[in-house]
Amino acid sequence: MVLEMKIPSPGESITEVEISQWLVKDGDIVDKDQTIAEIDSDKATLDLPAEASGKITLKAEEGDSMSVGDIVCLIDTSQISNPQQKENESSKEHIQQERDILIDKDDEISITPLARNIASDRGININEIQSKGERITKDDVLNVLPAMGSSNHEGRNEKREKLSMLRRKVSERLVAVKNETAMLTTFNEADLLNIFELRKNYKVAFSQKHGVNLGFMSFFTKAVTRALKLYPDVNSMIDGNEKISYNYSDISIAVSGPKGLMTPVLRNAQDLSFAAVEQEIKRLADNVRNKSITVDDLTGGTFTISNGGVFGSMLSTPIINPPQSGILGMHNIIQRPIAVDGKVEIRPMMYIALSYDHRIIDGNQSVGFLIAVKEGVEDPVNILMDGKIKKSLGLS
């Protein structure tokens, strides 16, 4: 029996995907549920598992765009994996490879016919071509051509590769934000001394109790959800001629992953404890980095927090994550001298930024919101914990 594997629907509203990478070769014997490919949508990279065991015939190439429901491969279920058969085939293949090497070194190099023709026309030795995949492709050959004209200086190469569907979609959205919103950014700074003291005093007990570190993100998330209640327009978005406001805070957290920046969503963040915030952020970040994040995890969000400080950024103007109307940018923490009660003291300071859509958020609201965040992180015990430190940290 030959099974037709079709492109599954990664999630609602997604109709097209792209073959990012095949993890098997045409003709391989695969096992059921084995990951055979990675597919990119405009929201995330997802694994494609084999629906049955058998011999696979690929019906698409890496980089191909496909619609949901298109046939991506065939699996002949009459040919099942057999360890002894594999061993015999491996031995035969090894003997064949040795024979090929003795006959002609070129024969041991896997190269597409088009790539071989281009290399021959341009006088390129295929033994000197490097490939990331199992075989040399046209792009691999073109990558070794001189970068400009007939110049052939050593090291002057250029690399050309297709942007992933996710990266292309992100690019389109960022350009759209600049063109379709009245984006402005306001700045402030926060003294994080009190958070440092809390973390120093309770981080060991917190980690032992909850299995995660007491980080800065939980304090900023709690401060943001409080500020969104005080300034609800920041927790709103425009839909045509209407404004949609939310009585909950689904906070998108910017996470850097193998495929670029993603923004998984912390649902109902206003109801989460410090421990729950840290645990959920760790789960989402781990899923982004090991490429197991789901489309549902990335869908929605009413406001975004981006921490460029982990990369050393001192100051930036973060770009709004559409269709949201606001994003908070965190930055690195620097020991700086500031005036405290008429005296100069060295404090751990962070610049914070709020980029917002001026069509829906007025200047006084944006400034007020950022001050509310500043107040929360500068006095977390009284403002975010209501004076109950151990209870808020789940240690009582």
ABEGO torsion letter per residue (X at the ends): XBBBBBBBBAEBGBABBBBABBABBBGBBBBBGBBABBBBBAABBBBBBBABBEBBBBABBBGBBBBBGBBABBBBAABBBBAAAAAAAAAAAAAAAAAAAAABAAAABBBBAAAAAAAAAAGBBAAABBBABABBBAAAAAAABBABEABABBGBBBBBBBBBAAAAAAAAAAAAAAAABBBBBBBBBBBAAAAAAAAAAAAAAAAAAAGBBBBAAAAAAAAAAAAAAABAAAABBBBEABBBBBABBBBBBBBBBAAEBBBBBBBGAAABBAAAAAAAAAAAAAAAAAGABBAAAABEEABBBBBAAAAGBABBBBBBBOABABBBBBBBBBBBBBBBGGBBBBBBBBBBBBBBBAAABBAAAAAAAAAAAAAAAABAAAAAAGGBAAAAAGAX
